[in-house]
């Protein structure tokens, strides 16, 4: 069996089966995302991009307004809300059946996105470290929570990150936070090893090679490799030229147990899942 045991998350009363992996499309409401092709300038571009992702087979749309690339400009919570909240409202007005994830480490942004705008999932790149109120909010809302690992902050994360054993260290980090959340009654948690967030290239490739070891945490695994520097620097290309490399590594992630692929390019990820699923059935 290529995929791990069946897993489910409850999204607005609907059980989403992750036995067959799902795709999360990235919608960046930022002027400085590392991949220029993902930057959305206005409402028209946003709706067009969201519609295309849904047509191409996206299961979730991840809306973020705070660029987390190394050296990105820090923005206030008010500016982040100004970018993100109208975007979520506009997407759900046009596509009311869409499942929206809000990409924010700030509890106040996530709260308004869920309560005020109808977002369904919270995607926290800091895994609760960026805002001491985030875990309390997750307990209160009891919506699916994507908990990503990052060593340091976006401003410091690539300043010579060090691990004793990158996989074991991150599994331990997840374990402590998962116990805290589950003890508080949180039911739907997804873990994200955080490729490129406080990791050197060798850390990223070791994480991918040993991804199955994260099954010990007992939770679905989200993988975000799309057009990241571990791809384009290895290939000596640019983010814009890294779609093929992204598909190759997404395929490795699927074989090694990924439940969700977070991507800029939805159609290619959906096709990878369909083909890998067919290979898995053949092997069974």
N, C-alpha and C positions, 0 to 999 in steps of 0.2 A: 504494500500500500504506500503510495507516494505521499499522501497527505496524512496529517495527524488525525486523531479521533475527532468525531463531530463536535462542533462547538456552536453555541448560539449566543446572540445578544438580543436583548429586548429593546426595540426602537419604537417608541410611541405605541406600545401595545402589540407590535408586530415582531414575531420571532424571526430573526435573520440567521439562516443556516450558513455557517462558515466552513462546512465540510468541503464544499467547492469554493475556492478563494474568491474574494470580491475585489473590486477596483474602486479606489477613491481618487477623484479628479481634483487637482490643485487649482484654486482660483485665488490669485494674488492681487489684493487691492493695495498694492504698494508701488511706488515709483522706482524702487531700487532693488528689486529681486535679482538674485545672481543670474537667473536665466531671463534675458531680455524678452524672449518670445512669450513669456508667461505674464508679462505686466499688462494690466487692464486699465485703460485710461478713463473710461466713462461707463455709464449705465448701459449704453447700446452694446459696447464690446463685451461687458459682463454677461448680458443676457444671451448674446450670440455664443459666447464661449461655454456658458452653462448648458445651453440647448444642444450644442454639438457634443459635449461630453455625455449628456444623457442619451442622445441618439446613438452614440458610439458604444453605449453599454455601461456607463458609470453607475455604480450602486450607491455611492455617496459623493457629495461635493464638499470639499474642505475650503472654507473661506477664511483668509487671514489678512490682517492689515498691518502686521509688524514684521519687517524683514529681519530674519535671524542669521543672515550671512555674516561672516566675520567682518568687523569694521563697519557694519551698517549703522545708520543714524538711529539714535534712540528717540522714541517719540512718547508723548504723554498718553495716559489712558484716555483722555478726552479725544485726542487726535485718532487713536486707534478705534474708538467707538464711532467717530465721525466717518471713518472709512468702512468699517465692517457692518454696523447695524443696518444702514440703508441697503447695503448689498444683499444681506440675508432677506430682508423684507421684499426687495425687488425680485429676487430669484423665486421665492415662494409665491409671490403674486403671479408670476408667469408659469411656474411649474409647482403647483401645490402638493404634488405627490413626491417631490424630491426630498431626499434625506440629507440634511445639512449638518456638517460638523463645523464648529467654530474653532479656529486655530488661535488660541491665546493662552498665555500663562497667567493672566490677570483675572482674579475672581470677579471683579466688578464688571469687566467686559463680558466674561462668560455668562454671568448672571443675566445681564440685559439681553444678551444674544438669545438665551433660552427663554426667559420669562417674557421679554418684551417683543421678540422677533420670531420666535418659533423654531430656533435651532434645536437639534435633536441629540447631538454628540458634542463633547468637549475634548479637544485635542491640545494637550498641554506639553509643550516641548521641555519644560523644566521638571516634569514629574512631581510637581508640588513644591519644589524648592524655590520657585520664583515668587510665590505669594503664599504666606502662611494661612490664608483663608481659603485656599483652593480646596483642600480636602474637606473642610466643613461644608463648602458649597456642594461638592459632589455628593456628600452624605445627604444633604438637604434635598437636592434635585433628584438624585438616584437615576441619572441618565448615564448612558455608556461613556466611559472615561478612557481616553487614550493617554497612557502614561509613558512618556519618552524619557530615555536617559540622556543626560548631557553633563559632561564634566566641566564645571565652571559656568560662565555666562556667555552669551553670544560675543561679547566684547573680549573675553579672555580665553575662550574654550580651546583655541588653537595655539596657545602659548605653551608649547612643549607638554602635552598631556602624557601622563605616566600611569601605567597599570602594572600590578604584579602579575595578573592573568586577566586579560581584558574580558573574557567571557565569564569566568568565575566571579570577578569583581562586580560586573553588571548584574549577574544573576542574584548575587547577595543584596545588591542595592534594590532590585525589584522585590525581592522576598520580603524585606523589612517593610516596604511601603504597601505591598499587597496585604500583608497581615493587618496593618493599621486600617486600611480601607475595608477589608472584609469584616473585621471586628466591629466596624461602625455600620455594617449592613449594606455596603455597596456590593452590587451583584454583577455588574457588567463592566469588566476591566479588560483592556487590550494593552499589551506591552509593545513598545517600539524601542529597539536597541539604540536608535539614534545614530545612524551612519553619518559620519562627517561632523558630528557635534562633540567636540572634545576628543577626537580620535585622529591618530596619524594614519596614513594609507595602510600601513601594515596591520593596524588595529582593525580597520574597516574590512579588509579582506579576510582576516582571521574570524571576525564576527560572522561573515557570510559563510565561510567554510564550515563553521561550527554552529550554525544557526539552530540545528535540531536540539542542541543541548538546552536551549531555552524552553523546551517542552516541559522541563522539570518544574517550571513555575506553574504549569497547568492552565495557562491562559492563551487566548489567540494572540498571534504575533503579526504586527504591522511592520512592513518594510518600506522605507523611503529611500530609494537609490536614484531616483529620476534625475539624469543629467548632472550628477554630482561630480565633484572634482576628482574623486577616486577613479572615475571613468575617463574624463577628458584629459586629465594629466597623464594617466597611464598610456592613453592612446595618442598623446601629443596633438590633441584637437581642441575644439572649443565646446562650451555647453550646447551651442546650436548644432554641432556636428555629432552629438553623443546619443542620438536616439537608438542606433543599432547597439551600441555598447550597453545602454540602459536595458534593452530587451534581453540581451544575453545574461546580464546579472539578475534581472527579474526572474528569468527562467531558472537560474541556479537557486534563487530564493524560494521559488515555488517547489522545486524538487526537495529542498531542505525544510519545508514545513510552513512557509509564510501563509497566513490566512487573509491578509489584505495587502494589496500593492497600492501605494500612494504615488501618483504619477502625474506628469504634465500631459502625457500622450495616452489617452484612454483606449483608443481602438487597438493599438499595438499590445497593450497589456491584456485586454480582453482576449485577443487572439492567442497570446501566449498561454493563458489559462485554459482555453478550449483545447489547445493542442496537448498541453501537459496532462490535462484531465483524460484525454483519449489514450495517451501512453499509459497512464496509471491503470485505466480499465483493461487495457490489453495485457499488462503485466499480471493483473489479478486473475 
